[in-house]
Amino acid sequence: MKKNLLFIVSILMTINLYAYTDNDMDGVEDSIDKCPNTSLTDLVDINGCSTKSLVSQHRYDVIVGINYSDADVDSTDTLATSLQVDYYYKQFSVQASTSFYKSESDNYSDSGLQDSFLGASYRVNEIDNLSISLSAGVIIPTYDTELDNNNMDYMASVNLSYSLENFNIFGGYIYTLVNDDNIIIAREGIDYPVVYQNTNAYSAGLGYYLSSNLYMSGSYNVSDSIYKGVEDIETVSVYGYYAIDAKRFVTVSYANGLSDSASNNYLSLRLGFLF
């Protein structure tokens, strides 16, 4: 009789175990779970609904890069190493970047810090596959030249991206308030005035997601020169992004100058680390 009772109890326990199901593994049985399919990283209440995510909404990345450009002016080649740090929280982000350059030509050599940048962005909630990002920042005059680029400049931008399946169409506008002082440079007994101006920059392009971790795009870009009387700077560029894994990514970009005021070629390779 005792053996039969133990057998019946074990059968009942087995039935109860099989009757209990929790597909999203949040500790709340499916039959009373009012929020099925919650993430494994979420804390839930007695109804199975998320109360808090265990994944921090604070994210960081550090990006290091190497950049090369060549220009017609004195056939100058420039090699630069760059550092960029980004902080993300929900729809906000903060960016800081700087770079160290070395320029060489037949009769010219120079090196030092280029201008540094500090800015912030806000990404508006997506509306019908349209993403909008608003940004503002300051250009810090860490680049010391004979042209007396000695004051802090301010910039604001808006970027739009419309997604359609694996494609996205994007465009952007940047306005820069240039505060540098106008000067006169004397060369070979002739005075040359250098007059600065505020600038407008525009870009438009098309991108395609070849896979979940590979993205490519091409764009056309045009900007006023910061020097008054100099023709607009026009380029076409291609860009690639590849996610190595969840913590590392690589970007490659190339730009070709369409105007005499632009560098002939610009090539950048960057490696990023996510935290």
SULWOQUI-V405371 format. One record per run of one state. SS is the DSSP state (H for helix, E for strand, L for the rest). FROM is the first residue (numbers start at 1). TO is the last residue. If there is no record, write none. Layout:
BEGIN
SS:FROM:TO / SS:FROM:TO
END
This chain:
BEGIN
L:1:1 / H:2:19 / L:20:29 / H:30:32 / L:33:41 / E:42:44 / L:45:49 / E:50:53 / L:54:57 / E:58:71 / L:72:72 / H:73:75 / E:76:89 / L:90:91 / E:92:105 / L:106:107 / E:108:113 / L:114:115 / E:116:127 / L:128:129 / E:130:140 / L:141:152 / E:153:164 / L:165:166 / E:167:177 / L:178:182 / E:183:187 / L:188:189 / E:190:194 / L:195:195 / E:196:196 / L:197:198 / E:199:211 / L:212:213 / E:214:223 / L:224:226 / E:227:227 / L:228:232 / E:233:243 / L:244:247 / E:248:257 / L:258:264 / E:265:274 / L:275:275
END
